[in-house]
Amino acid sequence: MVGPYRGLFEGPGVKAFVLAGFVGRMPMSMLGIGVVLLISTLTDNYATAGAVAATTNVAFAVAAPLSGRLVDRFGQGRVIPPFAVVNAVALAALMVFAGFGLPDWTLYAAGLVVGATSLSIGSMVRARWSVIHGGSLRLHTAFAFESVADEVVFVAGPALVTVLATGVNPYAGLVVALVCMLLGSLALAGQRRTQPPVQEVRSASGSPILIPGIAMLACVYLALGSVFGSVDLITVAYAEEHGVKWASGFLLASFAGGSMVSGLWFGSRAWRISLRARFVRAQSVFVVGLVPIVFIDDPRVMAAALFLAGFAISPTLITGFSLTERLVPPSLLTEGMAWISTSIGFGVAIGAWAGGRLTETLGASSAYVFSLGAAVVAVIIGIGGSGLLRIPEAPSPPKS
């Protein structure tokens, strides 16, 4: 499995942008829970804490394609620094406003600016890989690595911010997130050698979301985001129902862990079936994997079931980003990938809301039916719209 990854990072400047991108995207899994922990600790008001975090997430989901378009038009090196600086100032202001007990509207205003200026660093890193390995099978391996990196961030980030906020200081988690964002983003902006070249916009569509295949993928990932958001919330409630709330982090880590393992394996394979077929099959496996969690009443068995259910996440994300890279013109690449990220973000918000409502009404175990239903919707859209994903395949690897 290691073979295909050997030599992936040997190009000029590759290691630098990979490391910068990893550090810069850490806040994407730390920000929401960090805001909730800070505000709820200082005010003892979970409703306000959750609402401010939701405001930040929605602002990011709305603004990500717009910032992606700016990056495509002016280049990462020119766009990232001002966004990163404003984002750092806004996050610092949010912490100050919360600390001084200022009116709630100031928290919402600061959270809005934080979300609107948060950049989709993962999309920018994938855009760099697309320039380096575009049209080759190496891009499949690079996207697999990025999917694994995302899962590492989502496993480590929430645990880190929780430990810092509860064991050190309520502000500590967000301070670390701010530092990671600023250092990683500015370091990525400084890697001019590997950044995608600015190209003249030649697409008649105006925006990647108007490309039928991208619009269909966005709908699929909106539904899949609902799965992710609902599973995260419901699993915490499930652990609490079974008297093991302390194990909720382990259960969620199992879900992400399955995705990490599958991402490494999926990226190591030289696939003979088309990207379109891989995309549809990965979704189908995901649905099948989610079925058992509706019926399991033992947290230990649930951990294993979530691991298996998560096994199809990375393949679905990898093929989705690969399809996006083929469907959008180079001049709109970052914005196109940002639309996938923003669709997932909106889906997570919907899933968290629906999962919370159903958990309160039906209980956690029954609420998992929503997660399964959202996955089924994703598969129906993906299969029904798969004809929009017919694209030329990458060349086969040379024979040795």
ABEGO torsion letter per residue (X at the ends): XAAAABGAAABBGAAAAAAAAAAAAAAAAAAAAAAAAAAAAAAGBAAAAAAAAAAAAAAAAAAAAAAAAAAAAAEAAAAAAAAAAAAAAAAAAAAAAAAAGBBAAAAAAAAAAAAAABBBAAAAAAAAAAAAABGBAAAAAAAAAAAAAAAAAAAAAAAAAAAAAAAABAAAAAAAAAAAAAAAAAAAAABAAABBBBBBBABAAGBAAABAAAAAAAAAAAAAAAAAAAAAAAAAAAAAAAGAAAAAAAAAAAAAAAAAAAAAAAAABBBABBAAAAAAAAAAAAAAAAAAAAABABAAAAAAAAAAAAAAAAAAAAAAAAAAAAABBAAAAAAAAAAAAAAAAAAAAAAAAAAAAAAAAAEAAAAAAAAAAAAAAAAAAAAAAAAAABBBBBBBBBBX
